[in-house]
Amino acid sequence: MHGGCYQLRVGRDIGQKEMSLAVETADTEIRQAIARIVASGALGRNSKLPAILTYLVEQELAGKGAALKGYSIATDVLGRDANFDPGTDSIVRVELRRLRQALKLYYATDGAADPLKIDIPSGTYRPAFERRAVAAAPPDIPAANSSLPPSSEPPASVAPPAATTTAGKPDGFARTAGTVISLLMVTALGLLLWFSLAPLIKQSQPPAPIAPVDEIGRIRVALDQITSSNNESVLGEVSQGLHRQLLAEMGSVRFMRVTGTSADTTTPPAKDSIHIRIHLQHSPDKVRMIVDLLSPSGVVLWGNTYDVPWETALGLQDDLAKRLLADLRGQVLTASRRLSEKISRSRAAKSVWQSYIQATWVPSNVPLSLAWERQRIALAEKALKDDPKFGPAHAILAQKFALLELVAAEFRSTEMRARAAGHALKAMELANDDPDAMFHVAVYYWHVGRLTDAQSALRRVLELEPSNFLAGALQPTINLGCRIASSQDIADLEQRDGNLTPDNPHRWVLLAFIGTLHANAGHWDQAETYMRKAYFQHVGPETFIPLAAILNHRGDGLQALVQIRMQAANWPGIDLDYIATEFMQKRCSEKELPLNSAFLDLAKLLDASPI
């Protein structure tokens, strides 16, 4: 019953007979539980799962749970039209399976202490709610803050012990001898019990978790053989070719150790790897690729469905690989971080690769800050302390030192700029065969205004990893950030963005770049649209500062002030005058651009209304 109390469904027996427990739970409590789940990131950022879960729960609270059907979910939530046919389109089944797996993972990790559990039992779309009681102390043990009730009977009198003596020995000696003998007996008994029970105790202890990292800290990834829904020979050839192509291209990513596995889907995933499982479905004009990223225990960490037009077998294979590889590297990193507890307890937790991977981490569910960035710098410096020739750590330090000039005066000194340049040179010397390191070097060159060198570094990234979507988008266009781009140039980048999944972890970089091009071209409404999209995915200086400048230019100075003030505590060194007069002019070689003028106007606004 909406707005009131209802019975809390806790499960179904084999005959699908519903069991219920009369528990009064307010609607707001359930909505708060949904908010915690979404805020944790367990359902993915910008994925369909939060909308599906909210829809199912709201329908249940409104008393419409019994009428929930796959058709209504597809048309009301997933954007399918009135011609949706669940017999030929499996999107609802796929998304509900992912939602169930995501909820299972959430309640096993971040939501382990949640007082209310939400579940979607198999075979139904109706959510079930379970209040999870806090375990109480055993009844025979008083609570820590309580006292025993007073006895109703007076205490029995205790007679003083009679003095005892041992003939010929003083009383003290007798007591000492008795104490020694007692201690020896207790010690002997303890040793006997230890040697008897030690094997049992050892066997009863749970084994240490096996982390999905190899002996030097790289992320283990197992690419299962690709399956298909029929035995068509062409589709089988595409599956085999796609498997080989993915193995080859993913093998160039140095922070991963990628292996291929057999096609036996009945075998549970290996306990030491994150698994990629791919299934192809064929229709007359397209191929649907269903992809799942699974934890070592088999829980789905991420998944997506790709529809690719069917033309030629080779063209289809390339298109499938391109679409998937644009997402996989970022999603593997995100998945490994969701398993960070296991990794932190592994032998490789303190390896240089793990220090580097953690140094590159951009969290999706906690705000970025200068303090956070200093921690990332400390991790990269730890990697170099452990191995001075570890080139990727030099690359991340060069990129971070250059970026943080935006928000902290300590990084604007001649000494810090020299350190950043030295790290960039070391990275090129030691890691010019690592696409991630070369990408960080390219970003460093972009920040310091060396656009030609940035393009060269991005070209090297594409030589090493042709599927790197960010390098592919930015290499031919990065110089557009410092001039007025044509409408066609911007449209080409927008098309590239349209090919990405909404929850791609690195998509914000492309969105912010497109927003910058729109601003410099005078398209301020589109600039705000794209910069907001980037901001919603990544709240950092590269997004909230230009967004505030764009808002102020469009006449919304109050909202611009709110944007800056919201971040003032996280980034206490923001200096818009410096950004407008030095940082942006250095990046773009003293060129006067509309967005730079917007930064100047924002600086004047902040001077008039200090943070």
C-alpha positions as CSV (number, residue, x, y, z in Angstrom):
1,M,0.0,0.0,0.0
2,H,1.6,3.2,-1.1
3,G,2.4,5.7,1.5
4,G,1.7,3.3,4.3
5,C,2.8,0.0,5.7
6,Y,2.9,-3.3,3.9
7,Q,4.0,-6.8,4.4
8,L,7.6,-7.5,3.9
9,R,8.1,-10.4,1.5
10,V,11.1,-12.5,2.4
11,G,11.1,-15.3,-0.2
12,R,9.3,-18.0,-2.2
13,D,9.3,-21.8,-1.7
14,I,9.8,-24.3,-4.6
15,G,6.1,-24.0,-5.5
16,Q,6.4,-20.2,-5.8
17,K,4.1,-19.9,-2.8
18,E,4.7,-16.5,-1.3
19,M,5.9,-16.2,2.3
20,S,5.4,-12.9,4.1
21,L,6.3,-11.4,7.4
22,A,4.2,-8.6,8.8
23,V,6.8,-6.0,9.3
24,E,6.0,-2.3,9.2
25,T,8.5,-0.5,7.0
26,A,8.1,3.0,5.8
27,D,8.3,3.7,2.1
28,T,11.0,6.3,2.8
29,E,13.2,3.6,4.4
30,I,13.1,1.6,1.2
31,R,13.9,4.6,-0.9
32,Q,16.8,5.4,1.4
33,A,18.1,1.9,0.9
34,I,17.9,2.4,-2.9
35,A,19.8,5.7,-2.5
36,R,22.6,3.9,-0.6
37,I,22.9,1.2,-3.3
38,V,23.1,3.8,-6.1
39,A,25.5,6.0,-4.2
40,S,27.9,3.0,-3.7
41,G,28.4,2.7,-7.4
42,A,27.5,-1.0,-7.3
43,L,25.0,-0.6,-10.1
44,G,27.4,1.3,-12.3
45,R,27.6,4.9,-13.3
46,N,25.2,6.0,-15.9
47,S,24.0,2.4,-16.5
48,K,20.4,1.3,-16.8
49,L,20.4,-0.7,-13.5
50,P,19.5,2.2,-11.1
51,A,16.5,3.2,-13.2
52,I,15.3,-0.5,-13.4
53,L,15.6,-1.0,-9.6
54,T,13.9,2.3,-8.8
55,Y,11.1,1.5,-11.3
56,L,10.5,-2.0,-9.9
57,V,10.4,-0.8,-6.3
58,E,8.1,2.2,-7.0
59,Q,5.7,-0.1,-8.8
60,E,5.7,-2.4,-5.8
61,L,5.1,0.4,-3.3
62,A,2.3,1.7,-5.5
63,G,0.6,-1.7,-5.3
64,K,1.3,-2.6,-8.9
65,G,4.0,-5.3,-8.3
66,A,1.8,-8.1,-9.4
67,A,1.3,-6.5,-12.8
68,L,5.1,-6.1,-13.5
69,K,6.0,-7.6,-16.9
70,G,9.1,-7.6,-19.1
71,Y,7.2,-5.6,-21.7
72,S,6.5,-2.7,-19.3
73,I,10.1,-2.7,-18.1
74,A,11.4,-2.6,-21.7
75,T,9.0,0.2,-22.8
76,D,8.9,2.3,-19.6
77,V,12.6,2.1,-18.6
78,L,14.8,0.7,-21.4
79,G,13.5,2.9,-24.2
80,R,12.0,0.1,-26.4
81,D,9.0,1.0,-28.5
82,A,5.5,-0.5,-28.6
83,N,6.7,-3.2,-31.0
84,F,9.0,-4.7,-28.4
85,D,9.0,-8.5,-28.5
86,P,10.6,-10.3,-25.5
87,G,10.8,-13.5,-27.7
88,T,13.4,-11.9,-30.0
89,D,14.9,-9.2,-27.7
90,S,16.5,-10.5,-24.5
91,I,17.4,-7.1,-23.0
92,V,15.1,-7.4,-20.0
93,R,16.4,-10.8,-19.1
94,V,20.0,-9.6,-19.5
95,E,19.6,-6.5,-17.5
96,L,17.6,-8.2,-14.6
97,R,20.3,-10.9,-14.4
98,R,22.9,-8.1,-14.0
99,L,20.8,-6.3,-11.5
100,R,20.5,-9.5,-9.3
101,Q,24.2,-10.1,-9.5
102,A,25.0,-6.4,-8.7
103,L,22.7,-6.5,-5.6
104,K,24.3,-9.8,-4.5
105,L,27.8,-8.2,-4.7
106,Y,26.6,-5.0,-3.0
107,Y,25.2,-6.9,0.1
108,A,28.4,-8.9,0.2
109,T,30.6,-5.8,0.3
110,D,29.5,-2.2,0.8
111,G,26.0,-3.1,1.9
112,A,26.9,-5.8,4.4
113,A,25.7,-3.7,7.3
114,D,22.6,-2.3,5.6
115,P,19.5,-2.8,7.8
116,L,17.2,-3.4,4.8
117,K,17.9,-5.8,2.0
118,I,16.3,-5.5,-1.4
119,D,16.2,-8.6,-3.7
120,I,14.7,-9.5,-7.0
121,P,14.0,-13.2,-6.7
122,S,14.6,-15.4,-9.8
123,G,11.4,-16.0,-11.8
124,T,9.8,-12.7,-10.9
125,Y,10.2,-9.0,-11.4
126,R,8.7,-8.2,-8.0
127,P,11.2,-6.9,-5.4
128,A,11.4,-8.5,-2.0
129,F,12.4,-6.6,1.1
130,E,14.1,-8.1,4.2
131,R,14.8,-6.3,7.4
132,R,18.2,-7.5,8.6
133,A,18.2,-7.6,12.4
134,V,21.4,-6.8,14.3
135,A,22.7,-9.9,16.1
136,A,21.9,-9.8,19.8
137,A,24.1,-10.9,22.6
138,P,23.5,-14.5,23.9
139,P,20.8,-14.5,26.7
140,D,23.1,-15.8,29.3
141,I,25.6,-13.0,28.9
142,P,24.6,-9.6,30.3
143,A,24.9,-6.6,27.9
144,A,28.0,-4.6,28.2
145,N,26.3,-1.5,29.7
146,S,23.9,-3.4,32.0
147,S,24.3,-4.7,35.5
148,L,23.1,-7.9,37.1
149,P,19.8,-7.5,39.1
150,P,20.2,-7.6,42.9
151,S,19.6,-11.0,44.5
152,S,16.4,-11.4,46.6
153,E,18.3,-13.5,49.1
154,P,21.0,-12.3,51.4
155,P,24.4,-13.6,50.5
156,A,25.5,-16.8,52.3
157,S,28.2,-16.3,54.9
158,V,31.5,-17.7,54.0
159,A,33.7,-19.1,56.8
160,P,37.3,-18.1,56.8
161,P,39.6,-20.9,55.6
162,A,41.2,-22.9,58.3
163,A,44.9,-22.7,58.6
164,T,46.6,-25.8,57.3
165,T,50.1,-27.0,57.9
166,T,52.3,-29.7,56.6
167,A,54.3,-31.6,59.2
168,G,57.9,-30.4,59.4
169,K,57.3,-27.7,56.8
170,P,56.4,-24.0,57.2
171,D,52.9,-23.0,55.9
172,G,54.4,-20.7,53.3
173,F,56.5,-23.4,51.8
174,A,53.5,-25.7,51.5
175,R,51.6,-23.1,49.6
176,T,54.5,-22.3,47.3
177,A,55.0,-26.0,46.5
178,G,51.3,-26.5,45.8
179,T,51.2,-23.5,43.5
180,V,54.2,-24.7,41.5
181,I,52.7,-28.2,41.1
182,S,49.4,-26.6,40.0
183,L,51.1,-24.5,37.4
184,L,53.0,-27.4,36.0
185,M,49.8,-29.4,35.7
186,V,48.0,-26.6,34.0
187,T,50.9,-26.0,31.6
188,A,51.1,-29.7,30.7
189,L,47.4,-29.9,30.1
190,G,47.6,-26.7,27.9
191,L,50.4,-28.2,25.8
192,L,48.4,-31.4,25.4
193,L,45.3,-29.6,24.3
194,W,47.3,-27.4,21.9
195,F,49.0,-30.3,20.1
196,S,45.7,-32.1,19.9
197,L,43.6,-29.3,18.6
198,A,46.1,-27.3,16.5
199,P,45.5,-29.3,13.3
200,L,41.7,-28.8,13.7
201,I,42.1,-25.1,14.4
202,K,44.3,-24.7,11.3
203,Q,41.8,-26.6,9.2
204,S,38.9,-24.5,10.4
205,Q,40.5,-21.2,9.5
206,P,39.2,-19.8,6.1
207,P,41.8,-19.7,3.4
208,A,43.3,-16.3,2.5
209,P,41.5,-14.8,-0.4
210,I,43.0,-15.3,-3.8
211,A,43.4,-11.9,-5.5
212,P,43.1,-11.4,-9.3
213,V,46.7,-10.2,-9.6
214,D,49.8,-12.0,-10.7
215,E,53.1,-12.3,-8.8
216,I,54.2,-8.8,-9.7
217,G,50.8,-7.1,-9.1
218,R,49.4,-6.8,-12.6
219,I,45.7,-7.5,-13.0
220,R,44.9,-11.1,-14.1
221,V,42.3,-11.2,-16.9
222,A,41.0,-14.4,-18.5
223,L,39.2,-14.1,-21.8
224,D,36.9,-17.1,-22.2
225,Q,36.3,-18.6,-25.6
226,I,33.4,-16.7,-27.3
227,T,30.2,-18.6,-27.7
228,S,27.3,-18.1,-30.1
229,S,23.6,-19.0,-30.2
230,N,23.8,-21.2,-33.3
231,N,26.2,-23.3,-35.2
232,E,26.5,-21.0,-38.3
233,S,30.0,-21.4,-39.7
234,V,30.5,-17.7,-40.4
235,L,29.6,-16.7,-36.9
236,G,31.9,-19.4,-35.6
237,E,34.8,-18.0,-37.6
238,V,34.0,-14.5,-36.4
239,S,34.0,-15.8,-32.8
240,Q,37.4,-17.4,-33.2
241,G,38.9,-14.4,-35.0
242,L,37.5,-12.0,-32.4
243,H,39.0,-14.0,-29.6
244,R,42.4,-13.9,-31.2
245,Q,42.1,-10.2,-31.9
246,L,41.1,-9.3,-28.4
247,L,43.9,-11.3,-26.9
248,A,46.5,-9.6,-29.2
249,E,45.3,-6.1,-28.6
250,M,44.6,-6.4,-24.8
251,G,48.1,-8.0,-24.5
252,S,49.6,-4.6,-25.2
253,V,48.2,-3.1,-22.0
254,R,51.0,-3.6,-19.5
255,F,49.0,-3.4,-16.3
256,M,47.0,-6.5,-17.3
257,R,48.1,-10.1,-17.8
258,V,45.6,-11.5,-20.3
259,T,45.2,-15.2,-21.0
260,G,42.7,-17.2,-23.1
261,T,40.6,-20.0,-21.6
262,S,38.5,-22.8,-22.8
263,A,34.8,-22.6,-24.0
264,D,33.5,-24.8,-21.1
265,T,31.0,-22.5,-19.6
266,T,30.0,-25.1,-17.0
267,T,33.3,-24.7,-15.3
268,P,33.3,-21.9,-12.7
269,P,35.7,-19.0,-13.3
270,A,39.3,-19.5,-12.2
271,K,39.8,-18.0,-8.7
272,D,42.8,-15.9,-9.7
273,S,41.4,-13.9,-12.6
274,I,38.7,-11.5,-13.7
275,H,36.9,-13.2,-16.5
276,I,35.5,-11.8,-19.7
277,R,32.6,-13.8,-21.2
278,I,31.2,-13.0,-24.6
279,H,28.1,-14.4,-26.3
280,L,27.1,-13.6,-29.9
281,Q,23.5,-13.7,-31.2
282,H,22.8,-13.5,-34.9
283,S,19.8,-11.9,-36.7
284,P,19.4,-11.2,-40.4
285,D,20.9,-7.7,-40.3
286,K,23.0,-7.5,-37.2
287,V,24.9,-9.3,-34.5
288,R,24.3,-8.7,-30.8
289,M,27.3,-9.1,-28.5
290,I,26.5,-9.7,-24.8
291,V,29.6,-9.1,-22.6
292,D,30.0,-9.8,-18.9
293,L,32.9,-9.0,-16.7
294,L,33.0,-11.5,-13.8
295,S,34.8,-11.5,-10.5
296,P,36.9,-14.6,-9.6
297,S,33.9,-16.0,-7.7
298,G,31.6,-15.5,-10.7
299,V,29.8,-12.3,-9.7
300,V,29.0,-10.0,-12.6
301,L,31.0,-6.8,-12.1
302,W,30.0,-5.1,-15.3
303,G,28.1,-6.0,-18.5
304,N,26.9,-4.5,-21.7
305,T,25.1,-5.3,-24.9
306,Y,26.4,-4.2,-28.3
307,D,24.5,-4.3,-31.6
308,V,26.7,-4.2,-34.7
309,P,25.4,-4.3,-38.3
310,W,26.2,-7.4,-40.3
311,E,28.1,-6.8,-43.5
312,T,31.2,-8.8,-44.0
313,A,32.7,-11.3,-41.5
314,L,36.0,-9.5,-41.3
315,G,34.3,-6.1,-41.0
316,L,32.0,-7.4,-38.4
317,Q,35.0,-8.8,-36.4
318,D,36.8,-5.4,-36.5
319,D,33.6,-3.5,-35.5
320,L,32.9,-5.8,-32.6
321,A,36.5,-5.6,-31.3
322,K,36.6,-1.8,-31.7
323,R,33.3,-1.3,-29.7
324,L,34.3,-3.6,-26.9
325,L,38.0,-2.6,-26.6
326,A,36.9,1.1,-26.1
327,D,35.2,0.0,-22.9
328,L,37.2,-3.0,-21.6
329,R,40.4,-1.4,-20.3
330,G,38.6,1.1,-18.1
331,Q,36.1,-1.4,-16.9
332,V,38.8,-3.9,-16.0
333,L,40.5,-1.2,-13.9
334,T,37.2,-0.3,-12.2
335,A,36.5,-4.0,-11.5
336,S,39.9,-4.5,-10.0
337,R,39.3,-1.6,-7.6
338,R,36.0,-3.1,-6.5
339,L,38.1,-6.1,-5.5
340,S,40.7,-4.0,-3.8
341,E,40.1,-5.6,-0.4
342,K,41.3,-9.0,-1.7
343,I,44.2,-7.4,-3.6
344,S,45.3,-5.5,-0.5
345,R,45.7,-8.7,1.4
346,S,47.7,-10.5,-1.4
347,R,51.4,-10.8,-1.6
348,A,51.5,-8.5,-4.5
349,A,49.7,-5.6,-2.7
350,K,52.9,-3.6,-2.2
351,S,54.3,-4.3,-5.7
352,V,55.3,-1.4,-8.0
353,W,52.5,-2.3,-10.4
354,Q,49.8,-2.1,-7.6
355,S,51.3,1.2,-6.4
356,Y,51.0,2.6,-9.9
357,I,47.5,1.2,-10.5
358,Q,46.3,2.8,-7.3
359,A,48.1,6.1,-8.2
360,T,46.0,6.3,-11.4
361,W,42.8,5.6,-9.6
362,V,40.0,8.1,-10.2
363,P,37.2,7.2,-7.7
364,S,33.6,7.4,-8.9
365,N,31.9,7.5,-5.5
366,V,34.0,9.9,-3.4
367,P,34.9,13.5,-4.2
368,L,38.3,14.3,-5.6
369,S,40.5,16.6,-3.7
370,L,44.0,18.0,-3.4
371,A,44.6,15.7,-0.4
372,W,43.6,12.7,-2.6
373,E,46.0,13.7,-5.3
374,R,48.8,14.0,-2.9
375,Q,48.1,10.5,-1.8
376,R,48.3,9.3,-5.4
377,I,51.6,11.1,-5.8
378,A,52.9,9.4,-2.7
379,L,51.9,6.0,-4.2
380,A,53.8,6.8,-7.5
381,E,56.8,8.0,-5.5
382,K,56.7,4.7,-3.5
383,A,56.8,2.8,-6.7
384,L,59.9,4.7,-7.8
385,K,61.5,4.2,-4.4
386,D,61.0,0.4,-4.9
387,D,62.1,0.5,-8.5
388,P,63.7,3.8,-9.8
389,K,63.5,2.4,-13.3
390,F,59.7,1.9,-13.3
391,G,58.8,4.2,-16.2
392,P,55.0,4.3,-15.7
393,A,55.4,5.9,-12.3
394,H,57.5,8.6,-13.8
395,A,54.8,9.3,-16.4
396,I,52.0,9.6,-13.9
397,L,54.1,12.0,-11.8
398,A,54.8,14.2,-14.8
399,Q,51.1,14.4,-15.7
400,K,50.0,15.1,-12.1
401,F,52.6,17.8,-11.4
402,A,51.5,19.6,-14.6
403,L,47.8,19.3,-13.9
404,L,48.0,20.4,-10.3
405,E,49.4,23.8,-11.3
406,L,45.7,24.5,-11.8
407,V,44.8,24.4,-8.1
408,A,48.0,24.5,-5.9
409,A,50.7,27.2,-5.8
410,E,53.2,24.6,-4.6
411,F,53.3,23.0,-8.0
412,R,53.9,26.4,-9.8
413,S,57.5,26.8,-8.8
414,T,60.5,26.5,-11.2
415,E,61.7,23.5,-9.2
416,M,58.4,21.6,-9.5
417,R,58.1,22.3,-13.2
418,A,61.7,21.0,-13.7
419,R,60.8,17.8,-11.7
420,A,57.7,17.3,-14.0
421,A,59.8,17.7,-17.1
422,G,62.4,15.3,-15.7
423,H,59.8,12.7,-15.0
424,A,58.4,13.0,-18.5
425,L,61.9,12.4,-20.0
426,K,62.5,9.4,-17.8
427,A,59.1,8.0,-18.8
428,M,60.0,8.2,-22.4
429,E,63.3,6.7,-21.8
430,L,62.1,3.8,-19.6
431,A,58.5,3.1,-20.8
432,N,58.2,4.1,-24.4
433,D,56.7,0.7,-25.1
434,D,53.9,1.2,-22.6
435,P,50.7,2.8,-24.1
436,D,49.5,4.0,-20.7
437,A,52.8,5.7,-19.8
438,M,52.9,7.4,-23.2
439,F,49.3,8.6,-22.8
440,H,50.2,10.2,-19.4
441,V,53.3,11.9,-21.1
442,A,50.9,13.2,-23.9
443,V,48.7,14.7,-21.2
444,Y,51.7,16.3,-19.6
445,Y,52.7,17.9,-22.9
446,W,49.1,19.1,-23.4
447,H,49.1,20.9,-20.0
448,V,52.4,22.6,-20.6
449,G,51.5,23.8,-24.1
450,R,53.7,21.5,-26.2
451,L,51.0,20.4,-28.6
452,T,53.3,18.9,-31.2
453,D,55.0,16.7,-28.6
454,A,51.6,15.7,-27.3
455,Q,50.5,14.6,-30.7
456,S,53.7,12.6,-31.2
457,A,53.2,10.8,-27.8
458,L,49.6,10.0,-28.8
459,R,50.8,8.7,-32.1
460,R,53.1,6.4,-30.2
461,V,50.1,5.2,-28.0
462,L,48.2,4.2,-31.2
463,E,51.3,2.3,-32.5
464,L,51.3,0.3,-29.3
465,E,47.6,0.0,-28.8
466,P,45.5,0.8,-31.9
467,S,42.2,0.3,-30.0
468,N,42.9,3.1,-27.5
469,F,39.8,5.2,-28.1
470,L,41.0,8.4,-26.3
471,A,44.3,8.5,-28.2
472,G,42.4,7.8,-31.5
473,A,40.1,10.7,-30.8
474,L,42.6,13.2,-29.5
475,Q,45.7,12.5,-31.6
476,P,44.4,14.2,-34.8
477,T,42.4,16.9,-32.9
478,I,44.3,17.9,-29.8
479,N,45.5,21.1,-31.4
480,L,41.9,22.1,-31.8
481,G,41.8,22.9,-28.1
482,C,43.8,26.0,-28.8
483,R,41.9,27.3,-31.8
484,I,38.4,27.7,-33.2
485,A,37.3,24.2,-34.4
486,S,35.0,23.7,-37.4
487,S,31.5,22.3,-37.0
488,Q,32.6,19.2,-38.8
489,D,35.6,18.6,-36.5
490,I,33.3,18.9,-33.5
491,A,30.7,16.6,-35.1
492,D,33.3,13.9,-35.8
493,L,34.3,13.9,-32.1
494,E,30.6,13.8,-31.1
495,Q,30.1,10.8,-33.3
496,R,33.1,9.1,-31.5
497,D,31.4,9.8,-28.2
498,G,28.2,8.4,-29.5
499,N,29.9,5.0,-30.0
500,L,30.9,4.8,-26.4
501,T,28.8,3.3,-23.6
502,P,27.5,5.9,-21.2
503,D,29.4,4.3,-18.2
504,N,32.8,4.2,-19.9
505,P,35.1,5.4,-17.1
506,H,37.3,7.5,-19.4
507,R,34.5,9.1,-21.4
508,W,34.6,12.3,-19.4
509,V,37.9,13.3,-21.0
510,L,36.3,13.3,-24.5
511,L,33.2,15.1,-23.2
512,A,35.2,17.8,-21.5
513,F,37.3,18.3,-24.7
514,I,34.1,18.6,-26.9
515,G,32.7,21.1,-24.4
516,T,35.9,23.1,-24.7
517,L,35.7,23.1,-28.5
518,H,32.0,24.3,-28.4
519,A,32.9,27.1,-26.0
520,N,35.8,28.4,-28.2
521,A,33.5,28.1,-31.2
522,G,30.9,30.3,-29.4
523,H,28.4,27.4,-29.0
524,W,27.8,28.2,-25.3
525,D,24.6,26.1,-24.9
526,Q,26.3,23.0,-26.3
527,A,29.4,23.8,-24.3
528,E,27.4,23.7,-21.1
529,T,25.6,20.5,-22.1
530,Y,28.9,18.6,-22.8
531,M,30.8,20.0,-19.8
532,R,27.9,19.1,-17.5
533,K,28.0,15.5,-18.8
534,A,31.8,15.4,-18.1
535,Y,31.2,17.0,-14.6
536,F,28.6,14.4,-13.7
537,Q,31.1,11.6,-14.4
538,H,34.2,13.2,-13.0
539,V,34.1,16.1,-10.5
540,G,37.7,17.5,-10.8
541,P,39.4,20.8,-11.7
542,E,39.3,19.8,-15.4
543,T,35.4,19.9,-15.3
544,F,34.1,22.1,-12.5
545,I,36.3,25.1,-13.3
546,P,35.4,25.4,-17.0
547,L,31.7,24.5,-16.2
548,A,31.7,27.5,-13.8
549,A,33.3,29.8,-16.4
550,I,30.7,28.7,-19.0
551,L,27.8,29.2,-16.6
552,N,29.0,32.7,-15.7
553,H,29.4,33.6,-19.4
554,R,25.8,32.5,-20.0
555,G,24.6,34.8,-17.3
556,D,24.2,32.4,-14.4
557,G,26.9,33.9,-12.1
558,L,25.2,32.6,-8.9
559,Q,25.4,29.0,-10.1
560,A,29.0,29.6,-11.2
561,L,29.8,30.8,-7.6
562,V,28.1,27.7,-6.2
563,Q,30.2,25.4,-8.4
564,I,33.4,27.0,-7.2
565,R,32.4,27.3,-3.5
566,M,31.3,23.6,-3.4
567,Q,34.8,22.6,-4.3
568,A,36.7,25.2,-2.3
569,A,37.4,22.9,0.7
570,N,38.6,20.1,-1.6
571,W,40.8,22.4,-3.7
572,P,41.9,25.2,-1.4
573,G,44.5,26.6,-3.9
574,I,42.1,27.6,-6.7
575,D,43.4,30.9,-8.4
576,L,41.3,31.9,-11.4
577,D,43.5,34.8,-12.2
578,Y,46.5,32.5,-12.6
579,I,44.4,30.0,-14.6
580,A,43.3,32.7,-17.0
581,T,46.4,34.8,-17.3
582,E,49.1,32.1,-17.1
583,F,48.0,28.5,-17.2
584,M,45.7,28.7,-20.2
585,Q,47.9,31.1,-22.1
586,K,50.9,28.8,-21.6
587,R,48.9,25.9,-22.8
588,C,47.7,27.7,-25.9
589,S,50.8,29.9,-26.6
590,E,49.3,33.3,-25.7
591,K,46.3,32.8,-28.0
592,E,43.1,34.7,-27.1
593,L,40.2,32.3,-27.0
594,P,36.6,32.7,-25.9
595,L,36.9,30.2,-23.1
596,N,40.0,32.0,-21.7
597,S,38.0,35.2,-21.7
598,A,35.3,33.3,-19.7
599,F,38.0,32.3,-17.2
600,L,39.0,36.0,-16.8
601,D,35.3,37.0,-16.2
602,L,34.9,34.2,-13.7
603,A,38.1,35.5,-11.8
604,K,36.5,39.0,-11.7
605,L,33.3,37.5,-10.3
606,L,35.2,35.7,-7.6
607,D,37.2,38.8,-6.7
608,A,33.9,40.6,-6.2
609,S,32.4,37.7,-4.3
610,P,35.3,35.9,-2.5
611,I,35.0,32.3,-1.7
